[in-house]
Amino acid sequence: MTYLQNIGAYFLMIAEMFRKPTKWSVMRTLILKDIDDLIIGSLGIIAFISFFVGGVITIQTALNIDNPLIPGYLVGFATRQSIILEFAPTFTSIIMAGKVGSFITSSIGTMRVTEQIDALEVMGINSLNYLVFPKTIALMLYPFAIAIGMFLGILGGMAACVFGGYSTLQDYITGIQTDFETFHVAYAFIKTFVFAIILATVPSFYGYYMKGGALEVGKASTTAFVWTSVVIILLNYLLTDMLLG
Amino acid sequence: MIEVKDLHKSFGDAHILKGISTTFEKGKTNLIIGQSGSGKTVFLKCLLGLFNYEEGSIAYDGKIFSKLSEDEKRNIRAEIGMVFQGSALFDSMTIEENVMFPLRMFTKMAKSEMQDRADFVLKRVNLDDAHKKMPSEASGGMQKRVAIARAIVNKPKYLFCDEPNSGLDPKTSMVIDNLIQEITDEYQITTVINSHDMNSVMEIGEKIVFLKNGYKEWEGSNENIFKTDNKAVTNFVYSSELFKKVRKMYLEEDQ
């Protein structure tokens, strides 16, 4: 019953977020600040993880296909497919649920605990529009961060492949060009776009409606991470089935 | 002026406010007092529109809040200044940005005008040199003064303060009390303060509403609270030896 109530409250929150919009001059500043906090601030970790996981995927693939009948370019092909289809959009989003999600929940939750949200409401400001809307808009740039992740993942794979001696550069490049389907990139970006909305709104929901003190802020951050991950995984399954199945 | 008539508020089965009626006059510091759990905070949050209530009415200068359209409610809210118990300053903004916030949200002032107004109110609360500090760098008393500056920057008609002295030393408390009273008098604001600080009652309680178990038990001024025979009030007021002596002094003066 609580789950159903939470789902209902979540969608009501989304609807409320679009009511009584904040003055554009203020909203613009908030969006730019959130782009800096949520997107620019995450580029480093996305780049780091993507590059090295790309390398690991390449090494694992190369070590597991040592049959001479399997062409050498398959390493590049498998790395590209793994990174574009799943690693960059889905697993980076799970990592972002931890980084961005807990930041959103704890910052909004702390504002709740310290009555800053009440202060906004008393002034007649729609606090959901003021707090959640700019984060949602800022995260619309998340697919760009994922595009960087895709590029660096494939680059990391190439580096591991060449410097580790698992395959030749020529084979790797042939592999990443083999049977390339542009729809796979579109599919990845559609997923990323949906995950961006989830990354902005689910942690905001847990931060905004939390009750209690500092301890509860920590609990809310953990709960937000768990549910953001669960929703991303479920939507990943549904979207994959719908778009590729 | 704020008029409250027969206000009832419940949370589930718990009936918190039980038919409160009173009037808070313009240009006066009105205090809501009572023990913890008496319904003071719920009453204040109903006055602020943060809680809906089941019965009764609250009228701001004759306009019954619950009957207003959303736009009219927003206009009233823009005329309200609030000082929260924990100051509720936006911790991502500097002190100056906090004070300018209501102006940015509700006025079309140029940045220089906003700056001038912020300078003026910060000077008014004796914070001339704290503009660029973050709230976390300010002391409790400074944070309260910033909260007052933010509350009055947009020239509100109504000022609400929730326990403005909590966590402050007696001297700083007196400074805050005097500041609130001066501002109320100077700008002719309707000020409502939620407090259980008897020093505030003595200093600035021009009108006092005493709540007990969700009922309005007594109302009067800081002069007659020491003379009343109401048992609930005397139990609350004279819980300390100091105020027992004050009462004795008042009664001796009368004789």
Interface residues (C-beta under 8 A of the other chain):
Chain A: K20 T22 K23 S25 V26 K33 T110 M111 T114 E115 Q116 D118 A119 E121 V122 M123 G124 I125
Chain B: L48 G49 L50 E70 K73 R74 I76 R77 A78 I80 M82 F84 Q85 G86 A88 L89 F90 D91 S92 P102 R104 M105 F106 F160
